[in-house]
């Protein structure tokens, strides 16, 4: 399947994918023994969030996506 991803910054990319999986990443989990955060700011906003894994080690941050269109199946 081919998908067209339009990003909030105005750019777009077309990807050929076999499978799409969603995962969440929070680098601050467990940075303190009580599960809280030290608020040390060592992670940028691009390091955390919800991501689409579209294969070939390509991950797209969902918070950066404006629109996804299926171009062909």
C-alpha angles and dihedrals in degrees: 000000000000121000132189113216118197114196128211090245090065098257125117138196135190117222133188108219137179097188136007122208130180124219136168126224127195113172093190096064110118095004085129126039091244090053093252130124129253089216088229093145095225092139124066121218090258089065095065140041138069117322139191114223105208097173134258089075089294118142125179120199107232093211088063095053122099097177142350123206126188104229098183139350 
